[in-house]
Amino acid sequence: MKSPDCDIKDHALAEQGQDRIEWALQEMPVLRELTSRFSRTQPLKGIRMSGCLHITTETANLARTLRAAGADLVLCASNPLSTQDDVAAALVACYEIPVYAIRGESTEIYYRHINAALDHQPVITMDDGADLVSEIHKHRPDLVTNMLGGTEETTTGVIRLRAMAKDGALQFPVIAVNDAMTKHLFDNRYGTGQSTLDGIIRATNILLAGKTLCVVGYGWCGRGIAMRAKGHGANVMIAEVEPLKALEAAMDGYRVMPLLEAARQSDFIITATGDKHVIDKPHLENMKDGCVLANSGHFNVEINIPALEAMSVNKHRPRTSVDEYTLADGRRIRLLAEGRLVNLSAAEGHPSAVMDMSFANQVLCAIHLVTQHKNLDNQVHNVPAAIDQEVARLKLAAMNIRIDSLTEEQRQYLTSWQEGT
Ligand SMILES: NC(=O)c1ccc[n+]([C@@H]2O[C@H](COP(=O)([O-])OP(=O)(O)OC[C@H]3O[C@@H](n4cnc5c(N)ncnc54)[C@H](O)[C@@H]3O)[C@@H](O)[C@H]2O)c1
């Protein structure tokens, strides 16, 4: 369904979307606090923003906070399969925020939507995977002149942006929201951990207890996935390329081995690396019959799907998010959610409580760009420590958790060097 300022699936889904957005808001106390604070002070008044984010209930609440702070905002999807169509409808109908996103959209429409969001002439971009920033640099350089800067939500986006900055190609400052402690320590670890398992269980309804499950990549997401899979009673193995991460996994109690060895034993293999063709033809050739493959990394390139397609004699879809490939020797490989982020495609993405912190960082960083852009060069910048601490403070307060503070004696002890044994 199309109107001049949106392209969404079905306006009639708005009421359902609104109910779910309100439900999510109950778990987002920090955003509620920022909404009430900034609706009075209007720090983003008149600021044109384009957000390329997963269109979920949590993003809807981020959008409401940005609007309350005065921003003139439009949204498009950051993944063709993660859009919640009811949320898109509610954003348009109930909160008057233009949205260009339809779940299952083709690559062509995906980029058409990104360009529709850029037609808004943003001065701030908010990305989850750097698609707005890269589209501006590749095809819309006219937009650079007015840009104050951008923010980036995820690891893969930050990697792309740092590569641009290293090449001297980045034309405006970007803040790496992903790298805030109050983002990746909680969102990537606990959010991806819980929701990836949720996506796999919803997609397959296979019992994890007693199964052998390999997590590929023991970064922030991988740690969370492994921890939660272990909690389900799975026998968890880790495949890594970084010695320190591999060592950490071993000391956390997991079996660590090359993926080729793990592939022979695994009932499930989950990628969370941000890397390409991590599961490749040799691994596919060695998998057990019935092995389930899922990806929680940003792009759908972690599993070599073209190789899987080429090796298969048959493909069918026994359940909504499962494609079962039959190989020439009769073995079946089950690919979830077409290799796209399984937690967003087969479940609802991260729980609201972690997105509360990630998105509080987004709001505070957008305001930081407005007030500080003149002092920021065209690089990828860390989230200021004061913002990170403020988000942690607000979250603790909302959780009714009080903590101790240093005494004057302790403060002096910790900042001096004279006192010894
Ligand atoms: N599903 C989600 O909702 C969600 C949320 C946050 C981040 N992400 C994405 O997940 C991915 C991982 O993010 P992260 O924060 O954990 O990153 P990270 O950098 O902390 O961890 C990635 C790990 O993968 C390892 N790795 C890279 N190539 C590998 C290979 N070929 N084999 C084995 N291990 C390999 C790296 O050594 C690293 O330890 C990124 O693409 C990120 O954008 C997804």
The ligand as a MOL file (V3000), in Angstrom:
LIG
                    3D

  0  0  0     0  0            999 V3000
M  V30 BEGIN CTAB
M  V30 COUNTS 44 48 0 0 0
M  V30 BEGIN ATOM
M  V30 1 N 21.3540 -10.4670 15.4930 0
M  V30 2 C 21.3810 -9.2630 16.0010 0
M  V30 3 O 20.3730 -8.6930 16.3900 0
M  V30 4 C 22.7040 -8.5810 16.1620 0
M  V30 5 C 22.9460 -7.7180 17.2510 0
M  V30 6 C 24.2040 -7.1510 17.3920 0
M  V30 7 C 25.1970 -7.4220 16.4480 0
M  V30 8 N 24.9000 -8.2450 15.3830 0 CHG=1
M  V30 9 C 25.8920 -8.5890 14.3620 0
M  V30 10 O 26.5150 -9.8210 14.7730 0
M  V30 11 C 27.8470 -9.8920 14.2520 0
M  V30 12 C 28.8280 -10.1270 15.3970 0
M  V30 13 O 28.7830 -9.0210 16.2790 0
M  V30 14 P 29.6550 -9.0150 17.6350 0
M  V30 15 O 29.3000 -7.7500 18.3310 0
M  V30 16 O 29.5590 -10.3050 18.3520 0 CHG=-1
M  V30 17 O 31.1200 -8.8740 16.9790 0
M  V30 18 P 32.5160 -9.2320 17.6420 0
M  V30 19 O 33.5360 -8.5310 16.8220 0
M  V30 20 O 32.4830 -9.0100 19.1310 0
M  V30 21 O 32.6370 -10.8290 17.4050 0
M  V30 22 C 32.8020 -11.4490 16.1640 0
M  V30 23 C 33.6920 -12.6860 16.4100 0
M  V30 24 O 33.6990 -13.5030 15.2350 0
M  V30 25 C 35.0020 -14.0210 15.0640 0
M  V30 26 N 35.1800 -14.4300 13.6650 0
M  V30 27 C 35.3540 -13.6610 12.5580 0
M  V30 28 N 35.4960 -14.4370 11.4620 0
M  V30 29 C 35.4120 -15.7260 11.8900 0
M  V30 30 C 35.4860 -16.9840 11.2440 0
M  V30 31 N 35.6790 -17.0760 9.9190 0
M  V30 32 N 35.3520 -18.1150 11.9840 0
M  V30 33 C 35.1610 -18.0490 13.3290 0
M  V30 34 N 35.0810 -16.8610 14.0110 0
M  V30 35 C 35.2100 -15.7290 13.2970 0
M  V30 36 C 35.9130 -12.8580 15.4820 0
M  V30 37 O 37.2030 -13.3360 15.8170 0
M  V30 38 C 35.1480 -12.2960 16.6860 0
M  V30 39 O 35.5720 -12.9000 17.9060 0
M  V30 40 C 28.0400 -8.5670 13.4910 0
M  V30 41 O 27.7090 -8.7710 12.1480 0
M  V30 42 C 27.0240 -7.6430 14.1560 0
M  V30 43 O 26.6800 -6.5630 13.3180 0
M  V30 44 C 23.6960 -8.8390 15.2420 0
M  V30 END ATOM
M  V30 BEGIN BOND
M  V30 1 1 1 2
M  V30 2 2 2 3
M  V30 3 1 2 4
M  V30 4 1 4 5
M  V30 5 2 4 44
M  V30 6 2 5 6
M  V30 7 1 6 7
M  V30 8 2 7 8
M  V30 9 1 8 9
M  V30 10 1 8 44
M  V30 11 1 9 10
M  V30 12 1 9 42
M  V30 13 1 10 11
M  V30 14 1 11 12
M  V30 15 1 11 40
M  V30 16 1 12 13
M  V30 17 1 13 14
M  V30 18 2 14 15
M  V30 19 1 14 16
M  V30 20 1 14 17
M  V30 21 1 17 18
M  V30 22 2 18 19
M  V30 23 1 18 20
M  V30 24 1 18 21
M  V30 25 1 21 22
M  V30 26 1 22 23
M  V30 27 1 23 24
M  V30 28 1 23 38
M  V30 29 1 24 25
M  V30 30 1 25 26
M  V30 31 1 25 36
M  V30 32 1 26 27
M  V30 33 1 26 35
M  V30 34 2 27 28
M  V30 35 1 28 29
M  V30 36 1 29 30
M  V30 37 2 29 35
M  V30 38 1 30 31
M  V30 39 2 30 32
M  V30 40 1 32 33
M  V30 41 2 33 34
M  V30 42 1 34 35
M  V30 43 1 36 37
M  V30 44 1 36 38
M  V30 45 1 38 39
M  V30 46 1 40 41
M  V30 47 1 40 42
M  V30 48 1 42 43
M  V30 END BOND
M  V30 END CTAB
M  END
